[in-house]
């Protein structure tokens, strides 16, 4: 199952359900990065081998570009831009679908935008 780092905009409820589903999850809050910028979030996730999950479709893509322009690689980024933060069951279903197709290795240096295609239930 994927190793996921949830940035500061995500809830403990999401982390709890993802862990129950078998994901290895760390939140920004867990490592003291609640108030840090996007680059700090990308850096921590990359240094520790976690795919970064965020709702920040506005500033995160620019931060990813900046990170890579500095010659850095990242461990993957998943941007969930079409769901409210409190739609935990839908988000978990989307991430389970992603985990059926990808591993942490295949997401390396990939930015994945979750869209409607990921809303189909997993059977």
N, C-alpha and C positions, 0 to 999 in steps of 0.2 A: 504494500500500500504506500501511497505517497507520503513523503515527509513535507509538511506544510507549515510555513511561518505566516501567521495572521498579523497583518500590520495593525497600527493603533486604532483604525476605524472599525475594527471587528469586535464582535461580542463574545463574552465568556460562554453564552448559550451555544453559539456556533462551535466553539472549540470543544465543548463538552460532548455535543452530538457527534462531531467528527471523530473524537477519540473513541467513543462507544462503537463507531463503525469501523474501527481498526486503523485509522490514520494516526500517524505520529504528528502531533501538533504542538507548536510553541507560539505563544502570543507575544507581541511587542511588550505588553505589560509584564510578562514573565521574566523578561531580560532587561527591564528598565529603559525601554526605548519609546515609551508612550509619547513623549514630547519631541522626539527627534524627527528630522526631515526625511524625505523619501530616499535620499542617497544613503543615509545611515541605515534605513530599513533594508535596502538592497544589499548593502555591504554585509550586514549581519547575516542575512539569509544565505548569501553567497559563500561567506567564509565558513558557514556551518552546514552547508549542503541541503538547505531547505528551499522548496519552491515558495516564492512569496505570493500570498493571496491578498488582494486589495479590492476595495470598491472605488478607488480613486482613479477614475478614467480621465480626469482632467489634468492632473499634474504628473502622475506616475509615468506615462509614456515619454514625456520630456526628460524625466529623471533617468529613465532607462537608457535613452539615447545619449545623455550626458555621461553616464557611467561607462557605456561602451566606447564612447569617443575618447575617454581617458585610457583606453586600452584594456579595460577590465572585462571579464566574463561574469555572467550571473548564473544562478542555479535554476532559472526559469521564473516567470512571473505569470500569474493568472489574474486577469482583471475582470471582475464581475460588474459590468456596468449597467445591466438592465434589470436588476432585482433590488428591492429594498433590503436593507441590512437585516430586518427582522423576519425575512422569509427563509428561515433556517432549513425547513424540510426541502424546499426547492433547491437551495444552494448545495445542500448535502447530496441530493440526487444528482445534480450537475457534476459535482466533484467525483462521485462514484463512477459516473460515466467517463470522465476524463481518466480516472485510474484504470479503467478497463482497456484504454487505448495507449496510455503513456506510463512511463516510469520517471523517476527523478532524472535518470540519465537522458531519456529522450526529450525532456523539457529543458535541458541545459541550453542557455542562450536563446530560448524561445519565449515569446510573449504571446499568451493565449487569451483571447477575448471570448468570454462565455456569452453566447447568444441563444436565440430561441431553439436552435437545433439541439441544445443540451437539455431542454426541458422535457424530453420524452422519458417516461418512467423506465427504470431498469427492471427487467423481468427476472 
